[in-house]
């Protein structure tokens, strides 16, 4: 018998297939001018150095203050993940991952809230953060398949 271990995070994700090569999809995740075409509330994205794991930066979303982030995962052409600390509320990690399986390019977008003993209010918060993610992923798909 396997017991469910208590986890100190909540996570939501969406995965879609994209009829385009990784080389076509990747710039839409990395380059600000392309990323803002599908992540329509993104107003600014600045890195403090060359894009690599551990680099920090600032992003600005519509109707929100600018947020500091750290890239916590980066594999060129495959994964980029940024982590934003929430004062008194843990941390959010946004992961964009590209995989190829049987010749099919897939994009997975995950939003994870790391917080000790998350509760239903934390789930409501995460759902609100994640709410536009599926539509944004679909916009990226449409752009990459043109």
N, C-alpha and C positions, 0 to 999 in steps of 0.2 A: 504494500500500500504506500502511495506517495502522498505526503502532506503538502498542502499549499503553504509555501513560506510567505511570511509577511514581507512585502516589498515597500520601499520608501519612494516609490515613483508611480506616476500614472502616465499612460502613453496612448496616443491616438495616431493612426496612420491611414494613408490611402496609397494604392499602387495601381498604376495604369500602364498599358502598353503604348508605345509610341512607334509609329512606322517611320523611323529615321535612325540614322547611325549615331552612335555615341558622340562622334565628333561634331555632329549638328546640334545635339541636345546640350552638351556640356557648356558652351558659351552662354546659354540662357540662364545657367545657374551661377556663373562666375562673374560675368561682365554686367556692371550696373545698368548700362543703356539697354541691354537686352532683357535683363531681369525685371526691370520696371514695366516692360511690355506685358508680362503675365502676372507679376506681383504688383497689381495696380495701385496699392496704397503705399508702396515704397517710394519715398521722396529723396532719400540720400543713402549712400552706402560708401563708406570710406574705410580703407584698411590702413593701419599704422605702419605697415611694411609690406614686403612681398608676401603674397598669399601662401601661407603654410600653416601647419598645425602649430598652435601657440600664439599666432599673431593676434593682436587685438584691433578693434576698430569701433566705428560708430555707425549706427543706422538710424534713420528717421522714417517713421511711418506716419501717415496722415492722421491728424488730430491727436497725436501722442508726442511726448517729449522725446528728444534724441536719446538713444540707448547705447550704452557701451556693451560690446560683446567680445568673446574670445573664440577663435576657431579651435574646436576641440577634436575635430577629425578632418583630415584633408588627404585625399588620394586623387591626384589629377585624373580627370576623365571618369571618375567613379563616385566619390563621396566628398561632400562639403557639409560640415555641421558647425553651427555657432551656438554658443551658450550665453544667455543673458541672466544675470543675477537679479532677483526680485527682492528688494528690501523687505525683510520680515516674511517672505513668502517662498523661499527656496530658489530654484533656478529653472529656467526654460531652455531646452535644447531643441533646435530646429535642424533636422537632418534631411538632406536631399541626396538620394543614392540612386545611381544608375547601374543596372545589371543587364546582362545579355544572357538569355537562356534559350537554347535551340534556335538561335538567330533572331529572337525577338528582344527588342530593347524595352526595358521596363524602368519606370521612374517610381520610386517610393519616396513619399514625403511623410516624415514623422515629427510630431511635436510631443515632447516629454517634459513632465513636471517632476523634478526631484525635490522632495520635501519630506521630512520625517512625519510619519503617520498621516498621510493625506486623508481628507474626509470628503463628504459629498459637496461641500462648498468649493473645494479645490477641483473636483471633477467639473462642476459648473463653470469655473474659471477656465479650465483647460478646453472645455467644449467651445466656449466663446472665442478663445484664441484660435482654435482649429477650424472654426465655422466656415471660413472662406477658402480653406486649403484645397478641398476637392475641386472647386471651381477654378482656382488658380492653376492647379495641375492640368486641368483640361485646357485652359488658355495656353499653357506652355506646349501641350500636345499639338494644338491647332497651329501654333507658330512654327514648331519644328517640322511639321508635316507639309508645310507649304512648298 
